[in-house]
């Protein structure tokens, strides 16, 4: 196996480690379907090749996929900020297949438990939990 950065990348060549649109589609579908339906209505993506299977993703996960306009990072919400945080662990172009699922989940847990100014210094985990609780309370009928 060739290590990342030891050989020059081929322009428009295959994705690192043979990963591509099919792998991305599978990973998103498997992960997003674990969320409550109210939280997985849509995904806004940039225009990279990795979401070439967006139609199949829509069918498999019931997820509406939108594409941001070119050079419009503000259309992807917190995506740009999250990418910056991820770069602390994985430099751009890193072959993620070098890490096992437990290691990737540890990075996700670290980031999900890191307070964010945009969330009023709550962690993403706290904000998600509050959202889930409010959805649950909204779905409970009251007598009164």
N, C-alpha and C positions, 0 to 999 in steps of 0.2 A: 504494500500500500504506500502510496506517495503522500507525504505530509503536506499540509496546506502551506503554500508559499514557497515550496521547494522547486516547483516548475512554473514557468509563466502560464497564466491562464490563456485559453484560446478564446479570442473574441468571437462571440456568438456560438461558442462551443456548448457541450452538454453541461448541465448544472452540476455543481460539486457533488461528489459521491453518488452520482446517478440519480439524485433527487430532482424532482421536477414538479410539473403541474399535477400529476397524478398523486404524488406523495403529499403535496400541500393540500389538495382537495380531501384526501383521506384523513389527514390529521385535523383539518378544520371541522369536517363533518363529525368525526369521532368526539372531538372536544366540545363543540358548540351544542351538540344535542344533549349534553349533560346539564345544560342550563335550563331553567324554567322557560316555557314557551314565550312568555311576555318579554324576556330579555334577549331573544334571538330572532328578532324580526328582520334585521338587515345587517349588511356588512358593507362598508365603504372601503374600497381598495384603490391602490394606485394602479398604474398601467403596466406593471411588470408581467413577465411571461409566466410567473409562478401561479397565476390564477387563470390560466388558459382553460381550465376545466370548470369555469364558473357556472356553466349551464348544468352540468352534472351535479355540482355542489348544490345548486338551487333545488334540483329534483330530490337528491338524497337527504338533504338537511331541512328542506322547506324554508330556505333562507334566501331572501331577496338580496341580490348583489348589485351594488352601484359602483361606478368608477369615477374617481375624482378627475377633474379637469387637469391637463398638464400644467406643471409648475404652480399648483394650488394646494400646498400642504395643509392649509387651514381647513380644507374640506374633509380632512381625515381625523378631526378631533384631537385626541391625545396621542395619536399614533406617532407623530414626530418626537414628542417628548419621551415616550416609552422606548422608541428606537435608541435614543440617546442614552437612556438608562441601561438598556441591554448591551450597548457597546462597551460598557464598563466590564462586562463579563465575556462578551464575544465580539472581537473586532470585526469590522465589515468584511464580508467574504468568508467568514469562518465556516468550516464544514461541521455542522451540528451533529453529524453522525459519529463524531469522535467522543461524544458524551452519551451516557445511557440515560434512560428516562428518569431515574431517580435524581441524577445530577441536574437535569433540566428542570425538574419539578422543584428542586431546592432553590434554584435561581428564581423561579417564578414565586415561590413562597417568600423569599427575601424581598423581592420587589413589591409583592402584594401586601407586605407588612411594613412598608416604608411610608411614613406620612408624606402627604402631598399638599402643597400650598393651595392648589386648585380645588382641593376637597376640604378646605378649612382645617387643614392639618390632621384630617382623619387619614387612615390608611385605606387603600383600595378595598381591602378585605372588610373593614368596618363599613365603608360606604355601600358595598354590595350587600352586606348583611342587613343594613338599615333598609335598603331597597327591597330585599326579599321579605322582610318583616312587614313593610307597608303593603306589599302585594298580597301577602297572606291575610292581613287585617282587612284589606279592601274586599277580599273574597269571602269573608265571614259575615253572615247575615246577623243583624242585631235585632233584639226584641225590645221594644220600648216605646 
